[in-house]
């Protein structure tokens, strides 16, 4: 006995279309007959139920992008010493800002914003790798990226 799943699924679709939203998802009544808020998912923080505006999400993303672009204009030497360590710390800030905006764009279902956030994480990792890899012996050192950490 074979079952035609297309016909069966079509029947189910028709049955679901005939029902109202209230019949499918009945709302619980709270005090005073008002609909009660749905409890947060297990393990979710209380802040997960708050609504976020598109403006707030895009502001986070623009701030992270500004950091990613701004690091290209780093005013100090990155060959060794404190300038190098400051640059690496700024690269980590770019990665963290990209992760921060990636979380918010994911929650807000902003696909293009999420892709930009992931590219920003990659950008920060590439900037850091460009400085770290020659110093740990994985890439060829040159005058801009010597194999030393501290200035002599």
C-alpha positions in Angstrom: 0.0 0.0 0.0 1.6 3.2 -1.1 0.7 6.6 0.2 0.6 9.7 -2.1 2.2 12.2 0.2 1.4 15.2 -2.0 -2.3 14.5 -1.7 -2.0 13.9 2.1 -0.1 17.1 2.6 -2.5 19.0 0.4 -5.4 17.8 2.7 -3.5 19.0 5.8 -2.8 22.4 4.2 -6.5 22.8 3.4 -7.5 21.9 7.0 -5.0 24.4 8.4 -6.2 27.2 6.1 -9.8 26.6 7.2 -8.9 27.3 10.8 -8.5 30.8 12.3 -5.3 31.9 14.1 -7.1 31.9 17.4 -8.1 28.2 16.9 -4.5 27.3 16.0 -2.8 29.3 18.8 -5.3 30.0 21.6 -4.1 32.8 23.9 -3.9 32.3 27.6 -6.0 34.7 29.6 -4.2 36.6 32.3 -5.7 38.7 35.1 -8.7 40.9 34.0 -9.3 38.8 30.9 -6.3 40.3 29.1 -4.0 38.0 27.1 -1.1 36.8 29.2 2.4 37.2 27.9 4.1 34.0 26.7 6.7 32.8 29.1 10.3 33.1 27.8 11.9 30.0 26.3 13.8 27.7 28.7 17.3 29.0 29.3 16.5 32.3 27.6 17.3 35.5 29.4 14.5 37.8 30.4 15.8 40.4 28.0 15.2 38.0 25.0 11.5 38.9 25.1 12.1 42.6 24.5 11.4 44.1 21.1 14.2 45.8 19.2 13.8 48.5 16.6 15.4 48.3 13.2 17.0 51.7 13.9 18.8 50.3 17.0 20.1 47.3 15.1 21.3 49.4 12.2 22.9 51.8 14.7 24.9 48.9 16.2 25.9 47.7 12.8 27.0 51.2 11.6 29.1 51.7 14.8 30.8 48.4 14.2 31.4 49.2 10.5 32.8 52.6 11.6 35.3 50.8 13.8 36.3 48.5 11.0 36.9 51.4 8.6 38.6 53.6 11.3 41.2 51.0 12.1 42.6 51.5 8.5 43.7 54.9 9.6 45.7 53.7 12.6 48.0 56.6 13.5 50.8 54.7 15.3 53.6 52.3 14.2 52.6 48.7 14.2 56.2 47.3 13.8 56.7 46.6 17.5 56.0 47.7 21.1 53.0 49.5 22.4 51.7 50.6 19.0 51.6 47.0 17.9 49.8 45.9 21.1 47.3 48.8 20.8 46.6 47.8 17.2 46.0 44.2 18.1 43.7 45.3 20.9 41.8 47.5 18.4 41.6 44.5 16.0 40.0 42.5 18.8 37.5 45.4 19.4 36.6 45.2 15.7 36.0 41.5 16.0 33.9 41.9 19.2 31.9 44.7 17.6 31.3 42.5 14.6 30.1 39.7 16.9 27.9 42.2 18.8 26.2 43.4 15.6 26.0 39.8 14.3 24.0 38.8 17.3 21.6 41.7 17.0 21.2 41.4 13.2 20.5 37.6 13.7 17.8 38.3 16.3 16.3 41.0 14.1 16.4 38.7 11.0 18.4 41.2 9.0 20.1 39.0 6.4 22.2 41.7 4.7 23.2 43.2 8.1 24.2 39.8 9.4 26.4 39.2 6.3 28.1 42.6 6.9 28.6 41.7 10.5 30.2 38.4 9.6 32.4 40.1 7.1 33.4 42.6 9.8 34.5 39.7 12.1 36.5 38.3 9.2 38.1 41.8 8.6 39.2 42.1 12.2 40.6 38.6 12.2 42.6 39.3 9.0 44.0 42.5 10.4 45.1 40.7 13.5 46.5 37.8 11.6 48.5 40.1 9.3 50.4 41.3 12.4 50.6 38.1 14.5 51.4 35.4 11.9 54.9 36.8 10.9 55.8 37.1 14.6 55.0 33.5 15.4 56.9 32.1 12.4 53.9 31.1 10.3 54.3 33.8 7.6 57.3 35.5 6.0 58.4 38.6 8.0 59.1 41.8 6.1 59.9 45.4 7.0 56.3 46.3 7.7 55.7 43.1 9.7 59.0 42.1 11.4 59.4 39.0 13.5 59.8 40.9 16.8 57.2 41.9 19.4 59.1 44.5 21.4 61.3 47.3 20.1 65.0 47.0 21.1 
